[in-house]
Amino acid sequence: MLSESFIERVALDEFAPRWIKRGYTLIREPTLDQLPKFLQSLRPNAIAIGVKPSLWIEVLSKRGDAALTRLKQLQGAFDGQEDWRLEVVLAESDDLAPKSASAGEIQKSLEQVDALADSQPGAALLMAWATLEAIARRLQSELAVRSLSAASLIDLLISNGLAEQTDGPRLRQLGKMRNQIAHGQFDTQPSRGDIRYLMALSRSMLMHRVN
């Protein structure tokens, strides 16, 4: 079962690029001194600053009366405020729901990674990372409705025992490299060893029971 805090982090990961593109700096779990005094008793999931108005970001991962009461409380607090604006993010989003890959598709993807590793290592890394995420979705059915950032995927693998704590630094390095290539930094190239490492991790994960 995914924790509420993890679900909220994934939702923020999905929307963070939009705020950054608009010139904001995203601050997750801000401290009291980073909040306006009139709102210090209401702790947000995140704030976005650097552009006016600043954003008070509330992630709704649950529905019902409690969520409605919270929203009404926040909306009342923001009445008449020009420097701050409430921005609500829904943790569930049908348009971001990826299709789960079959076992055959995952195996074919691994074969393509191996074929690309020497001639097109950047493409191999993108495919290898996508394969890791596909396997994680098969092992954790709750993820079928979510899009995962590289950081969220790494947290998921380690917290669920699909990767070791000692894998964290290398996975974060490769996740950063994956993002650089995906956003056009083509001079970044993984080594054959990097690709082999991700393939080995993928095959190790496939040994777990598939939901």
HELIX and SHEET records of a PDB file:
HELIX    1   1 GLU A    4  LYS A   21  1                                  18    
HELIX    2   2 LEU A   32  GLN A   34  5                                   3    
HELIX    3   3 LYS A   37  LEU A   39  5                                   3    
HELIX    4   4 ASP A   65  PHE A   78  1                                  14    
HELIX    5   5 ASP A   94  LEU A   96  5                                   3    
HELIX    6   6 ALA A  103  LEU A  116  1                                  14    
HELIX    7   7 PRO A  121  LEU A  139  1                                  19    
HELIX    8   8 SER A  141  VAL A  145  5                                   5    
HELIX    9   9 ALA A  150  SER A  159  1                                  10    
HELIX   10  10 GLN A  165  ASP A  167  5                                   3    
HELIX   11  11 GLY A  168  ALA A  182  1                                  15    
HELIX   12  12 ARG A  192  LEU A  206  1                                  15    
SHEET    1   A 4 THR A  25  ARG A  28  0                                        
SHEET    2   A 4 ALA A  46  ILE A  49 -1                                        
SHEET    3   A 4 SER A  54  LEU A  60 -1                                        
SHEET    4   A 4 TRP A  84  LEU A  90  1                                        
END                                                                             
